[in-house]
């Protein structure tokens, strides 16, 4: 859980399906999903809007609800 009581989510990108078009990072309203040599996802910044998953026409993104900070 985040400090606001919203469950944390984790975003996973399947390298075998991903074409690295980076549409997912461009639609992320909070900037929680970034790419700099690899995908990085900050679950605390994530708004759980699912925009990244919805935009991906290759179904390379999986959103896992209830993720935990590590």
CHARMM internal coordinates of N, CA and C (Angstrom, degrees):
IC EDIT
DIST 1 N 1 CA 1.4526
DIST 1 CA 1 C 1.5213
ANGL 1 N 1 CA 1 C 109.29
DIST 1 C 2 N 1.3036
ANGL 1 CA 1 C 2 N 114.61
DIHE 1 N 1 CA 1 C 2 N 140.90
DIST 2 N 2 CA 1.4521
ANGL 1 C 2 N 2 CA 119.40
DIHE 1 CA 1 C 2 N 2 CA 174.03
DIST 2 CA 2 C 1.5231
ANGL 2 N 2 CA 2 C 108.22
DIHE 1 C 2 N 2 CA 2 C -80.26
DIST 2 C 3 N 1.3099
ANGL 2 CA 2 C 3 N 116.56
DIHE 2 N 2 CA 2 C 3 N 173.73
DIST 3 N 3 CA 1.4641
ANGL 2 C 3 N 3 CA 120.45
DIHE 2 CA 2 C 3 N 3 CA 179.15
DIST 3 CA 3 C 1.5237
ANGL 3 N 3 CA 3 C 111.79
DIHE 2 C 3 N 3 CA 3 C -62.29
DIST 3 C 4 N 1.3419
ANGL 3 CA 3 C 4 N 117.39
DIHE 3 N 3 CA 3 C 4 N -26.49
DIST 4 N 4 CA 1.4618
ANGL 3 C 4 N 4 CA 121.05
DIHE 3 CA 3 C 4 N 4 CA -179.37
DIST 4 CA 4 C 1.5185
ANGL 4 N 4 CA 4 C 112.66
DIHE 3 C 4 N 4 CA 4 C -84.51
DIST 4 C 5 N 1.3404
ANGL 4 CA 4 C 5 N 117.90
DIHE 4 N 4 CA 4 C 5 N -0.19
DIST 5 N 5 CA 1.4506
ANGL 4 C 5 N 5 CA 121.66
DIHE 4 CA 4 C 5 N 5 CA 178.97
DIST 5 CA 5 C 1.5152
ANGL 5 N 5 CA 5 C 114.06
DIHE 4 C 5 N 5 CA 5 C 88.75
DIST 5 C 6 N 1.3268
ANGL 5 CA 5 C 6 N 116.90
DIHE 5 N 5 CA 5 C 6 N 2.33
DIST 6 N 6 CA 1.4672
ANGL 5 C 6 N 6 CA 121.17
DIHE 5 CA 5 C 6 N 6 CA 178.83
DIST 6 CA 6 C 1.5179
ANGL 6 N 6 CA 6 C 108.48
DIHE 5 C 6 N 6 CA 6 C -85.05
DIST 6 C 7 N 1.3425
ANGL 6 CA 6 C 7 N 118.14
DIHE 6 N 6 CA 6 C 7 N 131.75
DIST 7 N 7 CA 1.4658
ANGL 6 C 7 N 7 CA 119.41
DIHE 6 CA 6 C 7 N 7 CA 178.92
DIST 7 CA 7 C 1.5297
ANGL 7 N 7 CA 7 C 110.83
DIHE 6 C 7 N 7 CA 7 C -60.76
DIST 7 C 8 N 1.3096
ANGL 7 CA 7 C 8 N 116.46
DIHE 7 N 7 CA 7 C 8 N 138.12
DIST 8 N 8 CA 1.4482
ANGL 7 C 8 N 8 CA 121.07
DIHE 7 CA 7 C 8 N 8 CA 177.37
DIST 8 CA 8 C 1.5175
ANGL 8 N 8 CA 8 C 109.73
DIHE 7 C 8 N 8 CA 8 C -74.93
DIST 8 C 9 N 1.3061
ANGL 8 CA 8 C 9 N 115.70
DIHE 8 N 8 CA 8 C 9 N 144.79
DIST 9 N 9 CA 1.4583
ANGL 8 C 9 N 9 CA 121.02
DIHE 8 CA 8 C 9 N 9 CA 176.63
DIST 9 CA 9 C 1.5190
ANGL 9 N 9 CA 9 C 108.32
DIHE 8 C 9 N 9 CA 9 C -120.12
DIST 9 C 10 N 1.3104
ANGL 9 CA 9 C 10 N 115.68
DIHE 9 N 9 CA 9 C 10 N 155.13
DIST 10 N 10 CA 1.4499
ANGL 9 C 10 N 10 CA 120.34
DIHE 9 CA 9 C 10 N 10 CA 172.42
DIST 10 CA 10 C 1.5169
ANGL 10 N 10 CA 10 C 107.54
DIHE 9 C 10 N 10 CA 10 C -119.30
DIST 10 C 11 N 1.3136
ANGL 10 CA 10 C 11 N 115.52
DIHE 10 N 10 CA 10 C 11 N 145.87
DIST 11 N 11 CA 1.4498
ANGL 10 C 11 N 11 CA 122.05
DIHE 10 CA 10 C 11 N 11 CA 179.34
DIST 11 CA 11 C 1.5167
ANGL 11 N 11 CA 11 C 107.58
DIHE 10 C 11 N 11 CA 11 C -114.89
DIST 11 C 12 N 1.3223
ANGL 11 CA 11 C 12 N 115.85
DIHE 11 N 11 CA 11 C 12 N 126.78
DIST 12 N 12 CA 1.4569
ANGL 11 C 12 N 12 CA 120.99
DIHE 11 CA 11 C 12 N 12 CA 177.73
DIST 12 CA 12 C 1.5231
ANGL 12 N 12 CA 12 C 108.74
DIHE 11 C 12 N 12 CA 12 C -116.17
DIST 12 C 13 N 1.3439
ANGL 12 CA 12 C 13 N 115.76
DIHE 12 N 12 CA 12 C 13 N 137.86
DIST 13 N 13 CA 1.4528
ANGL 12 C 13 N 13 CA 121.71
DIHE 12 CA 12 C 13 N 13 CA 178.11
DIST 13 CA 13 C 1.5242
ANGL 13 N 13 CA 13 C 108.19
DIHE 12 C 13 N 13 CA 13 C -112.94
DIST 13 C 14 N 1.3191
ANGL 13 CA 13 C 14 N 115.87
DIHE 13 N 13 CA 13 C 14 N 124.21
DIST 14 N 14 CA 1.4601
ANGL 13 C 14 N 14 CA 122.57
DIHE 13 CA 13 C 14 N 14 CA 179.33
DIST 14 CA 14 C 1.5249
ANGL 14 N 14 CA 14 C 109.04
DIHE 13 C 14 N 14 CA 14 C -81.38
DIST 14 C 15 N 1.3279
ANGL 14 CA 14 C 15 N 116.39
DIHE 14 N 14 CA 14 C 15 N 109.45
DIST 15 N 15 CA 1.4648
ANGL 14 C 15 N 15 CA 121.51
DIHE 14 CA 14 C 15 N 15 CA -177.16
DIST 15 CA 15 C 1.5260
ANGL 15 N 15 CA 15 C 112.77
DIHE 14 C 15 N 15 CA 15 C -61.77
DIST 15 C 16 N 1.3141
ANGL 15 CA 15 C 16 N 117.48
DIHE 15 N 15 CA 15 C 16 N -24.88
DIST 16 N 16 CA 1.4676
ANGL 15 C 16 N 16 CA 120.48
DIHE 15 CA 15 C 16 N 16 CA -178.91
DIST 16 CA 16 C 1.5276
ANGL 16 N 16 CA 16 C 112.06
DIHE 15 C 16 N 16 CA 16 C -76.37
DIST 16 C 17 N 1.3149
ANGL 16 CA 16 C 17 N 116.56
DIHE 16 N 16 CA 16 C 17 N -25.91
DIST 17 N 17 CA 1.4675
ANGL 16 C 17 N 17 CA 121.00
DIHE 16 CA 16 C 17 N 17 CA 179.66
DIST 17 CA 17 C 1.5254
ANGL 17 N 17 CA 17 C 112.61
DIHE 16 C 17 N 17 CA 17 C -98.57
DIST 17 C 18 N 1.3025
ANGL 17 CA 17 C 18 N 117.27
DIHE 17 N 17 CA 17 C 18 N -27.94
DIST 18 N 18 CA 1.4608
ANGL 17 C 18 N 18 CA 123.14
DIHE 17 CA 17 C 18 N 18 CA -173.96
DIST 18 CA 18 C 1.5315
ANGL 18 N 18 CA 18 C 111.49
DIHE 17 C 18 N 18 CA 18 C -68.86
DIST 18 C 19 N 1.3359
ANGL 18 CA 18 C 19 N 115.90
DIHE 18 N 18 CA 18 C 19 N 135.41
DIST 19 N 19 CA 1.4670
ANGL 18 C 19 N 19 CA 121.46
DIHE 18 CA 18 C 19 N 19 CA 176.09
DIST 19 CA 19 C 1.5287
ANGL 19 N 19 CA 19 C 111.30
DIHE 18 C 19 N 19 CA 19 C -102.98
DIST 19 C 20 N 1.3202
ANGL 19 CA 19 C 20 N 116.90
DIHE 19 N 19 CA 19 C 20 N 1.78
DIST 20 N 20 CA 1.4671
ANGL 19 C 20 N 20 CA 123.81
DIHE 19 CA 19 C 20 N 20 CA 179.69
DIST 20 CA 20 C 1.5239
ANGL 20 N 20 CA 20 C 112.24
DIHE 19 C 20 N 20 CA 20 C 59.92
DIST 20 C 21 N 1.3283
ANGL 20 CA 20 C 21 N 115.77
DIHE 20 N 20 CA 20 C 21 N 37.74
DIST 21 N 21 CA 1.4639
ANGL 20 C 21 N 21 CA 120.47
DIHE 20 CA 20 C 21 N 21 CA 174.96
DIST 21 CA 21 C 1.5286
ANGL 21 N 21 CA 21 C 110.88
DIHE 20 C 21 N 21 CA 21 C -73.42
DIST 21 C 22 N 1.3235
ANGL 21 CA 21 C 22 N 116.09
DIHE 21 N 21 CA 21 C 22 N -22.67
DIST 22 N 22 CA 1.4675
ANGL 21 C 22 N 22 CA 125.52
DIHE 21 CA 21 C 22 N 22 CA 177.49
DIST 22 CA 22 C 1.5312
ANGL 22 N 22 CA 22 C 113.99
DIHE 21 C 22 N 22 CA 22 C 66.74
DIST 22 C 23 N 1.3289
ANGL 22 CA 22 C 23 N 116.11
DIHE 22 N 22 CA 22 C 23 N 19.74
DIST 23 N 23 CA 1.4655
ANGL 22 C 23 N 23 CA 119.64
DIHE 22 CA 22 C 23 N 23 CA 173.66
DIST 23 CA 23 C 1.5285
ANGL 23 N 23 CA 23 C 110.39
DIHE 22 C 23 N 23 CA 23 C -58.83
DIST 23 C 24 N 1.3246
ANGL 23 CA 23 C 24 N 116.13
DIHE 23 N 23 CA 23 C 24 N -37.22
DIST 24 N 24 CA 1.4690
ANGL 23 C 24 N 24 CA 120.77
DIHE 23 CA 23 C 24 N 24 CA -178.20
DIST 24 CA 24 C 1.5287
ANGL 24 N 24 CA 24 C 111.52
DIHE 23 C 24 N 24 CA 24 C -61.22
DIST 24 C 25 N 1.3124
ANGL 24 CA 24 C 25 N 116.69
DIHE 24 N 24 CA 24 C 25 N -40.47
DIST 25 N 25 CA 1.4634
ANGL 24 C 25 N 25 CA 119.15
DIHE 24 CA 24 C 25 N 25 CA 179.91
DIST 25 CA 25 C 1.5202
ANGL 25 N 25 CA 25 C 111.24
DIHE 24 C 25 N 25 CA 25 C -72.58
DIST 25 C 26 N 1.3285
ANGL 25 CA 25 C 26 N 116.67
DIHE 25 N 25 CA 25 C 26 N -31.08
DIST 26 N 26 CA 1.4684
ANGL 25 C 26 N 26 CA 119.39
DIHE 25 CA 25 C 26 N 26 CA -178.07
DIST 26 CA 26 C 1.5286
ANGL 26 N 26 CA 26 C 112.38
DIHE 25 C 26 N 26 CA 26 C -74.29
DIST 26 C 27 N 1.3348
ANGL 26 CA 26 C 27 N 118.17
DIHE 26 N 26 CA 26 C 27 N -25.19
DIST 27 N 27 CA 1.4674
ANGL 26 C 27 N 27 CA 119.84
DIHE 26 CA 26 C 27 N 27 CA 179.98
DIST 27 CA 27 C 1.5285
ANGL 27 N 27 CA 27 C 113.23
DIHE 26 C 27 N 27 CA 27 C -93.40
DIST 27 C 28 N 1.3017
ANGL 27 CA 27 C 28 N 117.72
DIHE 27 N 27 CA 27 C 28 N -6.26
DIST 28 N 28 CA 1.4682
ANGL 27 C 28 N 28 CA 120.65
DIHE 27 CA 27 C 28 N 28 CA -178.57
DIST 28 CA 28 C 1.5353
ANGL 28 N 28 CA 28 C 109.48
DIHE 27 C 28 N 28 CA 28 C -70.59
DIST 28 C 29 N 1.3449
ANGL 28 CA 28 C 29 N 117.70
DIHE 28 N 28 CA 28 C 29 N 110.84
DIST 29 N 29 CA 1.4652
ANGL 28 C 29 N 29 CA 120.20
DIHE 28 CA 28 C 29 N 29 CA -175.07
DIST 29 CA 29 C 1.5289
ANGL 29 N 29 CA 29 C 114.35
DIHE 28 C 29 N 29 CA 29 C -68.44
DIST 29 C 30 N 1.3103
ANGL 29 CA 29 C 30 N 117.12
DIHE 29 N 29 CA 29 C 30 N -24.01
DIST 30 N 30 CA 1.4706
ANGL 29 C 30 N 30 CA 119.42
DIHE 29 CA 29 C 30 N 30 CA -177.06
DIST 30 CA 30 C 1.5275
ANGL 30 N 30 CA 30 C 112.64
DIHE 29 C 30 N 30 CA 30 C -101.25
DIST 30 C 31 N 1.3294
ANGL 30 CA 30 C 31 N 116.88
DIHE 30 N 30 CA 30 C 31 N -8.27
DIST 31 N 31 CA 1.4639
ANGL 30 C 31 N 31 CA 119.77
DIHE 30 CA 30 C 31 N 31 CA -176.90
DIST 31 CA 31 C 1.5151
ANGL 31 N 31 CA 31 C 113.24
DIHE 30 C 31 N 31 CA 31 C 75.51
DIST 31 C 32 N 1.3273
ANGL 31 CA 31 C 32 N 116.83
DIHE 31 N 31 CA 31 C 32 N 18.28
DIST 32 N 32 CA 1.4695
ANGL 31 C 32 N 32 CA 120.78
DIHE 31 CA 31 C 32 N 32 CA -178.23
DIST 32 CA 32 C 1.5219
ANGL 32 N 32 CA 32 C 112.15
DIHE 31 C 32 N 32 CA 32 C -71.43
DIST 32 C 33 N 1.3287
ANGL 32 CA 32 C 33 N 116.68
DIHE 32 N 32 CA 32 C 33 N -26.52
DIST 33 N 33 CA 1.4593
ANGL 32 C 33 N 33 CA 120.93
DIHE 32 CA 32 C 33 N 33 CA 178.26
DIST 33 CA 33 C 1.5204
ANGL 33 N 33 CA 33 C 108.29
DIHE 32 C 33 N 33 CA 33 C -106.65
DIST 33 C 34 N 1.3285
ANGL 33 CA 33 C 34 N 115.44
DIHE 33 N 33 CA 33 C 34 N 119.57
DIST 34 N 34 CA 1.4594
ANGL 33 C 34 N 34 CA 121.58
DIHE 33 CA 33 C 34 N 34 CA -177.29
DIST 34 CA 34 C 1.5239
ANGL 34 N 34 CA 34 C 109.84
DIHE 33 C 34 N 34 CA 34 C -131.48
DIST 34 C 35 N 1.3213
ANGL 34 CA 34 C 35 N 114.36
DIHE 34 N 34 CA 34 C 35 N 161.36
DIST 35 N 35 CA 1.4614
ANGL 34 C 35 N 35 CA 119.64
DIHE 34 CA 34 C 35 N 35 CA 174.83
DIST 35 CA 35 C 1.5162
ANGL 35 N 35 CA 35 C 109.03
DIHE 34 C 35 N 35 CA 35 C -134.10
DIST 35 C 36 N 1.3264
ANGL 35 CA 35 C 36 N 115.90
DIHE 35 N 35 CA 35 C 36 N 123.04
DIST 36 N 36 CA 1.4625
ANGL 35 C 36 N 36 CA 123.53
DIHE 35 CA 35 C 36 N 36 CA 173.66
DIST 36 CA 36 C 1.5243
ANGL 36 N 36 CA 36 C 106.00
DIHE 35 C 36 N 36 CA 36 C -148.43
DIST 36 C 37 N 1.3142
ANGL 36 CA 36 C 37 N 116.65
DIHE 36 N 36 CA 36 C 37 N 85.72
DIST 37 N 37 CA 1.4701
ANGL 36 C 37 N 37 CA 125.10
DIHE 36 CA 36 C 37 N 37 CA -174.86
DIST 37 CA 37 C 1.5255
ANGL 37 N 37 CA 37 C 112.60
DIHE 36 C 37 N 37 CA 37 C 75.02
DIST 37 C 38 N 1.3187
ANGL 37 CA 37 C 38 N 117.47
DIHE 37 N 37 CA 37 C 38 N -18.03
DIST 38 N 38 CA 1.4653
ANGL 37 C 38 N 38 CA 123.26
DIHE 37 CA 37 C 38 N 38 CA 172.70
DIST 38 CA 38 C 1.5287
ANGL 38 N 38 CA 38 C 107.16
DIHE 37 C 38 N 38 CA 38 C -161.99
DIST 38 C 39 N 1.3309
ANGL 38 CA 38 C 39 N 115.83
DIHE 38 N 38 CA 38 C 39 N 162.53
DIST 39 N 39 CA 1.4604
ANGL 38 C 39 N 39 CA 119.43
DIHE 38 CA 38 C 39 N 39 CA 178.17
DIST 39 CA 39 C 1.5183
ANGL 39 N 39 CA 39 C 109.62
DIHE 38 C 39 N 39 CA 39 C -76.99
DIST 39 C 40 N 1.3224
ANGL 39 CA 39 C 40 N 115.08
DIHE 39 N 39 CA 39 C 40 N 137.64
DIST 40 N 40 CA 1.4630
ANGL 39 C 40 N 40 CA 122.05
DIHE 39 CA 39 C 40 N 40 CA 175.64
DIST 40 CA 40 C 1.5156
ANGL 40 N 40 CA 40 C 107.45
DIHE 39 C 40 N 40 CA 40 C -127.92
DIST 40 C 41 N 1.3239
ANGL 40 CA 40 C 41 N 115.98
DIHE 40 N 40 CA 40 C 41 N 135.83
DIST 41 N 41 CA 1.4585
ANGL 40 C 41 N 41 CA 121.24
DIHE 40 CA 40 C 41 N 41 CA 178.65
DIST 41 CA 41 C 1.5171
ANGL 41 N 41 CA 41 C 108.96
DIHE 40 C 41 N 41 CA 41 C -128.56
DIST 41 C 42 N 1.3323
ANGL 41 CA 41 C 42 N 115.42
DIHE 41 N 41 CA 41 C 42 N 127.58
DIST 42 N 42 CA 1.4579
ANGL 41 C 42 N 42 CA 121.40
DIHE 41 CA 41 C 42 N 42 CA 178.00
DIST 42 CA 42 C 1.5314
ANGL 42 N 42 CA 42 C 107.90
DIHE 41 C 42 N 42 CA 42 C -104.20
DIST 42 C 43 N 1.3338
ANGL 42 CA 42 C 43 N 117.83
DIHE 42 N 42 CA 42 C 43 N 104.36
DIST 43 N 43 CA 1.4688
ANGL 42 C 43 N 43 CA 120.39
DIHE 42 CA 42 C 43 N 43 CA -176.10
DIST 43 CA 43 C 1.5272
ANGL 43 N 43 CA 43 C 113.66
DIHE 42 C 43 N 43 CA 43 C -65.39
DIST 43 C 44 N 1.3041
ANGL 43 CA 43 C 44 N 118.13
DIHE 43 N 43 CA 43 C 44 N -23.25
DIST 44 N 44 CA 1.4683
ANGL 43 C 44 N 44 CA 120.37
DIHE 43 CA 43 C 44 N 44 CA 179.10
DIST 44 CA 44 C 1.5317
ANGL 44 N 44 CA 44 C 110.20
DIHE 43 C 44 N 44 CA 44 C -71.78
DIST 44 C 45 N 1.3327
ANGL 44 CA 44 C 45 N 117.17
DIHE 44 N 44 CA 44 C 45 N -36.19
DIST 45 N 45 CA 1.4654
ANGL 44 C 45 N 45 CA 121.27
DIHE 44 CA 44 C 45 N 45 CA 178.92
DIST 45 CA 45 C 1.5271
ANGL 45 N 45 CA 45 C 112.65
DIHE 44 C 45 N 45 CA 45 C -81.00
DIST 45 C 46 N 1.3191
ANGL 45 CA 45 C 46 N 117.56
DIHE 45 N 45 CA 45 C 46 N -20.00
DIST 46 N 46 CA 1.4646
ANGL 45 C 46 N 46 CA 122.49
DIHE 45 CA 45 C 46 N 46 CA -174.43
DIST 46 CA 46 C 1.5243
ANGL 46 N 46 CA 46 C 111.08
DIHE 45 C 46 N 46 CA 46 C -65.04
DIST 46 C 47 N 1.3328
ANGL 46 CA 46 C 47 N 115.16
DIHE 46 N 46 CA 46 C 47 N 131.90
DIST 47 N 47 CA 1.4626
ANGL 46 C 47 N 47 CA 121.91
DIHE 46 CA 46 C 47 N 47 CA 179.79
DIST 47 CA 47 C 1.5228
ANGL 47 N 47 CA 47 C 112.12
DIHE 46 C 47 N 47 CA 47 C -92.76
DIST 47 C 48 N 1.3342
ANGL 47 CA 47 C 48 N 117.63
DIHE 47 N 47 CA 47 C 48 N -0.65
DIST 48 N 48 CA 1.4586
ANGL 47 C 48 N 48 CA 122.96
DIHE 47 CA 47 C 48 N 48 CA -178.93
DIST 48 CA 48 C 1.5277
ANGL 48 N 48 CA 48 C 111.65
DIHE 47 C 48 N 48 CA 48 C 56.72
DIST 48 C 49 N 1.3372
ANGL 48 CA 48 C 49 N 115.80
DIHE 48 N 48 CA 48 C 49 N 39.17
DIST 49 N 49 CA 1.4646
ANGL 48 C 49 N 49 CA 120.17
DIHE 48 CA 48 C 49 N 49 CA -179.24
DIST 49 CA 49 C 1.5260
ANGL 49 N 49 CA 49 C 112.05
DIHE 48 C 49 N 49 CA 49 C -84.18
DIST 49 C 50 N 1.3235
ANGL 49 CA 49 C 50 N 117.11
DIHE 49 N 49 CA 49 C 50 N -16.13
DIST 50 N 50 CA 1.4613
ANGL 49 C 50 N 50 CA 124.57
DIHE 49 CA 49 C 50 N 50 CA 179.28
DIST 50 CA 50 C 1.5225
ANGL 50 N 50 CA 50 C 113.67
DIHE 49 C 50 N 50 CA 50 C 67.92
DIST 50 C 51 N 1.3297
ANGL 50 CA 50 C 51 N 118.03
DIHE 50 N 50 CA 50 C 51 N 12.43
DIST 51 N 51 CA 1.4604
ANGL 50 C 51 N 51 CA 121.23
DIHE 50 CA 50 C 51 N 51 CA 179.83
DIST 51 CA 51 C 1.5194
ANGL 51 N 51 CA 51 C 112.17
DIHE 50 C 51 N 51 CA 51 C -59.32
DIST 51 C 52 N 1.3079
ANGL 51 CA 51 C 52 N 116.72
DIHE 51 N 51 CA 51 C 52 N -39.84
DIST 52 N 52 CA 1.4694
ANGL 51 C 52 N 52 CA 120.58
DIHE 51 CA 51 C 52 N 52 CA -178.59
DIST 52 CA 52 C 1.5227
ANGL 52 N 52 CA 52 C 111.22
DIHE 51 C 52 N 52 CA 52 C -62.96
DIST 52 C 53 N 1.3197
ANGL 52 CA 52 C 53 N 116.33
DIHE 52 N 52 CA 52 C 53 N -42.17
DIST 53 N 53 CA 1.4620
ANGL 52 C 53 N 53 CA 121.10
DIHE 52 CA 52 C 53 N 53 CA -179.91
DIST 53 CA 53 C 1.5325
ANGL 53 N 53 CA 53 C 111.02
DIHE 52 C 53 N 53 CA 53 C -69.35
DIST 53 C 54 N 1.3120
ANGL 53 CA 53 C 54 N 116.68
DIHE 53 N 53 CA 53 C 54 N -40.35
DIST 54 N 54 CA 1.4620
ANGL 53 C 54 N 54 CA 121.19
DIHE 53 CA 53 C 54 N 54 CA -177.49
DIST 54 CA 54 C 1.5263
ANGL 54 N 54 CA 54 C 112.76
DIHE 53 C 54 N 54 CA 54 C -69.29
DIST 54 C 55 N 1.3388
ANGL 54 CA 54 C 55 N 117.67
DIHE 54 N 54 CA 54 C 55 N -34.43
DIST 55 N 55 CA 1.4659
ANGL 54 C 55 N 55 CA 121.37
DIHE 54 CA 54 C 55 N 55 CA -177.68
DIST 55 CA 55 C 1.5167
ANGL 55 N 55 CA 55 C 112.68
DIHE 54 C 55 N 55 CA 55 C -75.78
DIST 55 C 56 N 1.3159
ANGL 55 CA 55 C 56 N 117.34
DIHE 55 N 55 CA 55 C 56 N -22.71
DIST 56 N 56 CA 1.4678
ANGL 55 C 56 N 56 CA 121.06
DIHE 55 CA 55 C 56 N 56 CA -173.58
DIST 56 CA 56 C 1.5256
ANGL 56 N 56 CA 56 C 110.94
DIHE 55 C 56 N 56 CA 56 C -76.65
DIST 56 C 57 N 1.3394
ANGL 56 CA 56 C 57 N 115.59
DIHE 56 N 56 CA 56 C 57 N 107.18
DIST 57 N 57 CA 1.4646
ANGL 56 C 57 N 57 CA 119.64
DIHE 56 CA 56 C 57 N 57 CA -179.11
DIST 57 CA 57 C 1.5221
ANGL 57 N 57 CA 57 C 112.90
DIHE 56 C 57 N 57 CA 57 C -75.96
DIST 57 C 58 N 1.3345
ANGL 57 CA 57 C 58 N 117.45
DIHE 57 N 57 CA 57 C 58 N -9.54
DIST 58 N 58 CA 1.4655
ANGL 57 C 58 N 58 CA 121.82
DIHE 57 CA 57 C 58 N 58 CA 179.86
DIST 58 CA 58 C 1.5254
ANGL 58 N 58 CA 58 C 112.69
DIHE 57 C 58 N 58 CA 58 C -100.01
DIST 58 C 59 N 1.3285
ANGL 58 CA 58 C 59 N 116.68
DIHE 58 N 58 CA 58 C 59 N 3.32
DIST 59 N 59 CA 1.4669
ANGL 58 C 59 N 59 CA 123.37
DIHE 58 CA 58 C 59 N 59 CA 179.86
DIST 59 CA 59 C 1.5221
ANGL 59 N 59 CA 59 C 111.52
DIHE 58 C 59 N 59 CA 59 C 52.33
DIST 59 C 60 N 1.3270
ANGL 59 CA 59 C 60 N 114.76
DIHE 59 N 59 CA 59 C 60 N 43.28
DIST 60 N 60 CA 1.4637
ANGL 59 C 60 N 60 CA 120.99
DIHE 59 CA 59 C 60 N 60 CA -178.81
DIST 60 CA 60 C 1.5225
ANGL 60 N 60 CA 60 C 112.88
DIHE 59 C 60 N 60 CA 60 C -90.64
DIST 60 C 61 N 1.3184
ANGL 60 CA 60 C 61 N 117.00
DIHE 60 N 60 CA 60 C 61 N -7.41
DIST 61 N 61 CA 1.4634
ANGL 60 C 61 N 61 CA 120.24
DIHE 60 CA 60 C 61 N 61 CA -175.71
DIST 61 CA 61 C 1.5186
ANGL 61 N 61 CA 61 C 110.42
DIHE 60 C 61 N 61 CA 61 C -110.62
DIST 61 C 62 N 1.3234
ANGL 61 CA 61 C 62 N 114.92
DIHE 61 N 61 CA 61 C 62 N 132.87
DIST 62 N 62 CA 1.4597
ANGL 61 C 62 N 62 CA 122.39
DIHE 61 CA 61 C 62 N 62 CA 175.64
DIST 62 CA 62 C 1.5195
ANGL 62 N 62 CA 62 C 108.21
DIHE 61 C 62 N 62 CA 62 C -122.46
DIST 62 C 63 N 1.3160
ANGL 62 CA 62 C 63 N 115.73
DIHE 62 N 62 CA 62 C 63 N 130.34
DIST 63 N 63 CA 1.4589
ANGL 62 C 63 N 63 CA 121.26
DIHE 62 CA 62 C 63 N 63 CA 177.06
DIST 63 CA 63 C 1.5196
ANGL 63 N 63 CA 63 C 107.58
DIHE 62 C 63 N 63 CA 63 C -104.32
DIST 63 C 64 N 1.3147
ANGL 63 CA 63 C 64 N 115.78
DIHE 63 N 63 CA 63 C 64 N 125.43
DIST 64 N 64 CA 1.4636
ANGL 63 C 64 N 64 CA 122.15
DIHE 63 CA 63 C 64 N 64 CA 178.76
DIST 64 CA 64 C 1.5156
ANGL 64 N 64 CA 64 C 108.66
DIHE 63 C 64 N 64 CA 64 C -108.11
DIST 64 C 65 N 1.3076
ANGL 64 CA 64 C 65 N 115.58
DIHE 64 N 64 CA 64 C 65 N 118.89
DIST 65 N 65 CA 1.4687
ANGL 64 C 65 N 65 CA 121.55
DIHE 64 CA 64 C 65 N 65 CA -179.87
DIST 65 CA 65 C 1.5218
ANGL 65 N 65 CA 65 C 110.17
DIHE 64 C 65 N 65 CA 65 C -78.42
DIST 65 C 66 N 1.3084
ANGL 65 CA 65 C 66 N 115.21
DIHE 65 N 65 CA 65 C 66 N 147.56
DIST 66 N 66 CA 1.4522
ANGL 65 C 66 N 66 CA 120.02
DIHE 65 CA 65 C 66 N 66 CA 175.61
DIST 66 CA 66 C 1.5124
ANGL 66 N 66 CA 66 C 113.88
DIHE 65 C 66 N 66 CA 66 C 76.42
DIST 66 C 67 N 1.3210
ANGL 66 CA 66 C 67 N 116.77
DIHE 66 N 66 CA 66 C 67 N 26.96
DIST 67 N 67 CA 1.4604
ANGL 66 C 67 N 67 CA 120.23
DIHE 66 CA 66 C 67 N 67 CA 177.25
DIST 67 CA 67 C 1.5110
ANGL 67 N 67 CA 67 C 111.15
DIHE 66 C 67 N 67 CA 67 C -64.80
DIST 67 C 68 N 1.2945
ANGL 67 CA 67 C 68 N 115.96
DIHE 67 N 67 CA 67 C 68 N 163.14
DIST 68 N 68 CA 1.4610
ANGL 67 C 68 N 68 CA 120.19
DIHE 67 CA 67 C 68 N 68 CA 179.25
DIST 68 CA 68 C 1.5124
ANGL 68 N 68 CA 68 C 109.32
DIHE 67 C 68 N 68 CA 68 C -123.12
DIST 68 C 69 N 1.2837
ANGL 68 CA 68 C 69 N 115.78
DIHE 68 N 68 CA 68 C 69 N 154.11
DIST 69 N 69 CA 1.4578
ANGL 68 C 69 N 69 CA 120.65
DIHE 68 CA 68 C 69 N 69 CA 175.85
DIST 69 CA 69 C 1.5198
ANGL 69 N 69 CA 69 C 109.80
DIHE 68 C 69 N 69 CA 69 C -75.23
DIST 69 C 70 N 1.3031
ANGL 69 CA 69 C 70 N 115.43
DIHE 69 N 69 CA 69 C 70 N 138.71
DIST 70 N 70 CA 1.4629
ANGL 69 C 70 N 70 CA 119.25
DIHE 69 CA 69 C 70 N 70 CA 177.15
DIST 70 CA 70 C 1.5009
ANGL 70 N 70 CA 70 C 109.63
DIHE 69 C 70 N 70 CA 70 C -121.89
END
COOR INIT
IC SEED 1 N 1 CA 1 C
IC BUILD
